[in-house]
Amino acid sequence: MNLRTFGEPLMWAKALWERRTTIRLSREQLEAQQLRKFRRFVAYVQKRSPYYRKIIEQRGIDIATCVPTDFPVMTKREVMANFDEIVTDRRITRERVLDFLAKSKDPGELFEGEYHVLHTSGTSGTMGVYVYSREGWIKGASNITRVAPPRLRRRSAFVAATRGHFAGVSLMVTGNRGTNRLFYNVRTYDVGRPMPEIIADLNKFQPHALSGYAAVLKVLGEAQERGELKIKPELVGNGGEPLMPEVKALLQRAFDAPVSNAYATSELLYMGLTLPDSGGDGSMHLMEDNLIFELHDDHTCVTNLFNEVMPLIRYRLDDVLVPDTESENKLPFTKIRGIVGRAEDALVFTNKHGKEDFIHPIVIVELVIPGLNAWQVVLESKTAFRFRARLEPGQTEAEQQATKERIMQTMGALLAEKDMDNVKFSIEQVEAMEIDKHSGKFRLVVRDPAMTAAVRA
């Protein structure tokens, strides 16, 4: 066993000890610990991140007494524009990471054999990439052990987007790395496959824990009630989208198991979890061991204290976290009632067999196509859609055509795998994406006005 292989178990042991001790602190002790960590973090990035060194100098920030609000709020667009100056390892560049993501679809593959990489477009229309060291990754990923403690060969099934460097699957397959395999047996099932195949595989695997997106879990719960799916999970976990009360009730009834929520992002990994002490009302606790939250009426800012490779101070999310100040809170962590975000329309189409099936929005959200800058899907009917594409600037006419061909190939493959070869689509090249007139925000999936009128009629 080499030093690196031996080092990861020690990193896990250290992270698990921190998870265990932090939860016993008082709120005052937790906040004091956060501030100490923050100042050590700032001292580190001041030496290694040109971007933050400049901010500290320009603002005259005193590292010994600084607080997060001394720093400016950071958006995803600003992260991507200043990527090479933000990171603390000069080997890591935006161009090299994007090239890696374009070639690698294995969520377990590491950039430079050393760094975990995630990507997301979210629903903002702007792609973001995020890099973690092994130790930083372990600190962020270890929060899940508060819900699913290590035990010998726990069978865990994850049904979601799995063929790429997405947050959900990358966190899940961590259970199969190194000595973690003694405790977890994780299998992933890509949501792009036909649902009958997934159901058959789950029946063979018989997972102890089942997790995925709420929309997918709902379909599986309905299959369980019909007798097509026959599994007995001890825990059902939702992540990636809101869990409506009626869906939670269906899952509890179908699987006769507790249903938990996980709130995670590519930028910050696990941010909130339904813990045993969260209560049975669907509340979650924020993972404030190494994250500092600022809750606002229309957005949230988070400072990540565990990612020293790609420091994010006061990173802005459009999600609105609603604190729970009424029910009992036994933990030092902030308790929240829910997350107000943007729920995307599902891409429901009639397949070539005449049956309705869906492509989960996350599959579209997480596209990585060289030359494509931003995108939006316009639903026209149950068998047709338009793919709005904003291409990377500076491309020649030939390069633009090559990008469009890559879009056609990628989307065609997604449709074919879902037996939706009959679904037609066109590419609409645009200079800018339309903004929702009511919310003032970008939506990844929209309906063509003609389709909306037909549905209402």
MARBAMI-546766 format. One record per residue (C-alpha): z, x, y. Coordinates in steps of 0.5 Angstrom, whole numbers, plus 500, padded with zeros to 3 digits. Example, Ala and Ser with C-alpha at 12.3 -4.5 7.8 and 13.67 -1.06 7.14 Angstrom:
MARBAMI-546766
516525491/514527498/
//
This chain:
MARBAMI-546766
500500500/498503507/502503513/498497516/499493510/506495509/507493517/505486517/511484512/516487517/512483523/513477519/521478518/522480525/518474528/522469523/528472525/527470532/525463530/531462527/536465532/532462538/533455536/541456536/541458544/543454549/538452554/541457559/541462554/534461553/531461560/535467561/532470555/525468557/526471564/528478561/522478556/517476562/519482566/518486560/511483559/509484567/511491566/507492560/501489563/502492570/500499566/495497562/491491565/487493571/486485573/494484573/495491576/491489582/495482583/501486583/499490588/496485593/502481592/507486593/510483586/517486585/517487577/525488577/526481580/519477579/518470576/512467574/510463580/510470584/503470580/497465582/494460577/489462572/483458569/479459563/473460568/477465571/479468565/472469562/469472569/475477569/475478561/474486561/479487567/484482564/485485557/489491555/485495550/479498553/475497547/475490548/469487552/467480553/460482550/462485544/467479542/461474544/457479539/462479534/463471534/455470534/455474527/462472524/464465521/469467517/476465520/480471517/475477519/478481524/474484530/474491530/478490523/484489528/484483532/484476531/479472535/479465537/474461541/473454544/469450549/475445549/472439553/471443560/464445558/466453559/466457553/473461552/474467548/481469546/484476543/490477539/493483536/496483529/503482532/502478537/498473532/504473527/509471533/505465535/503463528/510464525/512457529/509453523/515455519/519451522/515445519/513448513/518453511/516459506/516457499/513460492/506458492/506452497/499448496/496446503/490443504/487443511/481438513/477440519/472445522/473451518/467455518/468459525/474462529/477456531/484456532/486451527/483454521/485461523/492459523/492456517/488461513/494466515/498463509/493467505/494474508/497479505/504478502/504471505/500469499/506469495/509463499/502459501/496457497/492455503/485451501/480449507/475443507/470443512/469436516/462438516/461436508/460429506/467425505/466424498/466431496/472433500/476427496/474429490/476436491/483434494/484430488/483437484/487441488/493436489/496439495/504439497/502439504/495435507/493437515/487436519/485432525/487424526/480421525/479425518/487424516/485416517/479416513/483420508/489415508/484409507/481412501/488413498/489406499/483404496/485408490/479413491/484419493/490420489/494425492/502426493/503430499/510432501/508432508/502430512/500434519/496432525/493437530/487437534/487430537/492425539/496421533/496413535/502409532/497405528/494411525/501414523/503408520/497408516/498415514/506414512/504408508/498411504/502417502/509415503/511422506/513424513/507425518/508431523/504433530/502440532/500441539/496448539/490451543/486457542/489460548/496460546/497458539/502453537/505450543/509444540/511441534/514435531/521438528/526435524/530435530/525431534/527424532/522419528/519417534/513422534/516426540/515434539/519440542/515445546/515452542/519456548/521462544/515466548/512461552/514459559/511452561/510449568/509441567/506438573/503430574/496432573/496439569/500444565/501451566/503456561/505463561/504467554/509472553/507474546/500476547/500483550/493484548/490479553/495477558/495470561/500468566/500461569/494459565/492452567/491446562/488440563/493436558/499433561/505433558/510428558/517430558/522426554/529425558/532419555/533421548/538426545/535433545/539437540/535443541/534448547/527447547/524441552/522435548/516431550/514424548/506426548/500429551/495426555/489429554/482427554/480423547/472425546/468419542/466420535/459422533/458416528/451416525/448412520/446417514/440417510/443413505/444407510/452409510/456410517/459417517/461421523/461428525/468430528/467432536/471439534/464441530/460440537/466443541/466450538/459451537/457459538/450459540/447466543/444464550/447457550/452456556/455449556/453443552/454435552/452430547/449423549/449418544/443414544/444410538/446410531/440415529/439418535/442423540/440428546/443435546/444437554/444444554/445449560/442456558/445462560/442464567/437470567/433468561/426469561/421463559/421466552/428467551/430460553/425458548/428462543/435459545/432452544/430454537/437456535/440450538/435446534/436450527/444449528/444442530/439441524/443444519/450440521/446434520/443436514/450438511/452431512/446427509/444425516/437428516/434422518/438422525/433425531/435429537/432432543/434438547/435436555/435442559/439441565/442446571/449442571/453438567/454430569/462429571/465422569/465418575/471415573/476421571/472426575/472430569/467433564/466429557/463433551/461426548/458421552/454414551/447413554/448407558/443403554/447404548/453402551/450395554/447394547/454395544/457390549/452385548/
//
